[in-house]
Amino acid sequence: MSSSSSSSPRTAVLVVMIMPLIAIHYSTSPAAAQEIKFRCNALSFPLDDHRRVCAYHLLDHLLGWTDPVPVGEFYDTYDCDKGKHTVYGHRKRDDGDAAAACLAKAKDILQKKQCDGRMGGMAWGEGCYMRFEIYPLEDDDDYSD
């Protein structure tokens, strides 16, 4: 009995020591190496601003409305707010499933996560690149009627 009761704490110690090693293994796996890097423009606009919808439309257009997204480079523009603003975009996709997944993640970052509500942003990873910018960059006060 004494060996059984002493192995229980020993087992718990081993489990506690092994868990960080498992976490290190998964954090350095190839999937983690496929991280998408991004930069967002420092200029932003209010959450209810229509430019957000315009940026969403442009990013959707950049994907070409097809599945899988065509390989290669594609440029597009989207006129916004009756010509007050124009959204410019560029995307590049290499061949392969990893590049297609990369582009989907890049769009998600630009559209819904880190760059949402920004005047521009870019995201890139292994086999893909996506960028958008809204012009002009001036405040709406410059466009008052």
Backbone hydrogen bonds, N-H to C=O, Kabsch-Sander energy under -0.5 kcal/mol:
donor,donor_aa,acceptor,acceptor_aa,energy
5,S,1,M,-2.5
6,S,2,S,-1.7
7,S,3,S,-1.4
8,S,4,S,-1.1
10,R,6,S,-1.2
11,T,7,S,-3.0
12,A,8,S,-2.2
13,V,9,P,-2.2
14,L,10,R,-2.2
15,V,11,T,-2.6
16,V,12,A,-2.3
17,M,13,V,-2.0
18,I,14,L,-2.1
19,M,15,V,-2.0
21,L,17,M,-0.5
21,L,18,I,-0.5
22,I,18,I,-1.9
23,A,19,M,-2.3
24,I,20,P,-2.3
25,H,21,L,-2.1
26,Y,22,I,-2.2
27,S,23,A,-1.9
28,T,24,I,-1.0
28,T,25,H,-0.7
29,S,26,Y,-1.0
32,A,29,S,-0.7
33,A,29,S,-1.3
34,Q,30,P,-0.7
34,Q,31,A,-0.9
35,E,32,A,-1.0
37,K,35,E,-0.5
37,K,124,W,-2.8
39,R,122,M,-2.4
41,N,120,G,-2.9
45,F,117,G,-2.0
49,D,46,P,-1.8
52,R,49,D,-1.4
53,V,50,H,-0.5
54,C,50,H,-1.8
55,A,51,R,-2.5
56,Y,52,R,-2.1
57,H,53,V,-2.4
58,L,54,C,-2.3
59,L,55,A,-2.5
60,D,56,Y,-2.2
61,H,57,H,-2.5
62,L,58,L,-2.4
63,L,59,L,-0.9
63,L,60,D,-0.6
64,G,61,H,-1.5
65,W,60,D,-0.8
66,T,63,L,-0.8
72,G,93,R,-2.9
74,F,91,R,-2.3
76,D,89,G,-1.9
78,Y,87,V,-1.9
80,C,85,H,-3.0
84,K,80,C,-0.5
84,K,81,D,-1.7
85,H,80,C,-2.1
86,T,135,Y,-2.9
87,V,78,Y,-2.7
88,Y,86,T,-0.5
88,Y,133,E,-3.1
89,G,76,D,-2.4
90,H,131,R,-2.0
91,R,74,F,-2.2
92,K,129,Y,-2.7
93,R,72,G,-1.8
94,D,127,G,-3.0
100,A,96,G,-1.5
101,A,97,D,-2.4
102,C,98,A,-2.2
103,L,99,A,-2.2
104,A,100,A,-1.8
105,K,101,A,-2.1
106,A,102,C,-2.5
107,K,103,L,-2.4
108,D,104,A,-1.9
109,I,105,K,-2.3
110,L,106,A,-2.3
111,Q,107,K,-3.0
112,K,108,D,-2.4
113,K,108,D,-1.2
113,K,109,I,-0.6
115,C,109,I,-1.9
116,D,113,K,-1.1
118,R,115,C,-1.8
119,M,43,L,-2.5
121,G,132,F,-2.3
122,M,39,R,-2.8
123,A,130,M,-2.8
124,W,37,K,-2.5
125,G,128,C,-1.9
127,G,125,G,-0.8
128,C,125,G,-1.6
129,Y,92,K,-1.9
130,M,123,A,-2.5
131,R,90,H,-2.4
132,F,121,G,-2.4
133,E,88,Y,-2.2
134,I,119,M,-3.1
135,Y,86,T,-2.9
135,Y,133,E,-0.5
142,D,139,D,-1.7
143,Y,140,D,-2.5
144,S,141,D,-1.1
